[in-house]
Amino acid sequence: SKIEDYVALLLLLGVIVTGDALRFLSHFDLEQTRAYFRGLLTLNLQSMPDNPLFWLHFLLAQILLMYIPAGKLLHLPGVFFSHPLLRWE
């Protein structure tokens, strides 16, 4: 394995672990988060939730989204599309 494989795994694990920590370990204001993302979608910016764990989770998720087109994670959806084609022939 190359180092980029480990980076992708660490990013995925980081997003999962921080998301689970937000859900189970810390007090998380869901309404404030919904208002923040609704504001992003409607271009009416709201204040970001004050939870540092949320900031870390959001940052890791954004880095993962930026990494997907450049890394091997983009090949994963192709498995689902190519499998029926292989059976068809």
C-alpha positions, -999 to +999 in steps of 0.1 A: +000+000+000+010+035-007+009+064+018-021+079-001-041+048+008-034+054+044-043+090+041-077+081+027-083+056+054-073+081+081-096+107+067-125+083+066-118+071+101-115+107+113-148+117+098-165+086+113-149+089+148-156+126+151-192+121+139-198+094+164-182+115+191-206+143+183-235+120+184-227+100+216-201+119+237-208+157+235-238+179+237-246+188+201-271+215+191-288+200+160-310+230+154-281+254+152-263+231+128-294+228+106-298+266+106-261+270+096-264+245+067-297+260+056-280+294+056-252+280+034-276+266+009-297+298+007-267+321+008-279+336+041-249+330+063-256+320+099-231+316+128-213+283+128-219+260+158-195+267+187-185+230+192-148+225+183-155+188+176-180+199+150-154+222+134-130+192+133-156+169+118-166+195+092-130+202+083-122+165+079-153+160+057-143+189+035-108+176+031-122+142+022-145+157-004-115+175-019-095+143-019-121+121-036-115+133-072-078+131-069-075+098-050-085+062-054-118+067-036-134+078-069-129+042-082-152+028-055-185+039-072-173+024-105-175-011-089-213-008-087-217+004-122-193-020-139-205-052-122-238-054-141-220-048-174-196-077-167-225-100-161-243-087-192-216-098-217 
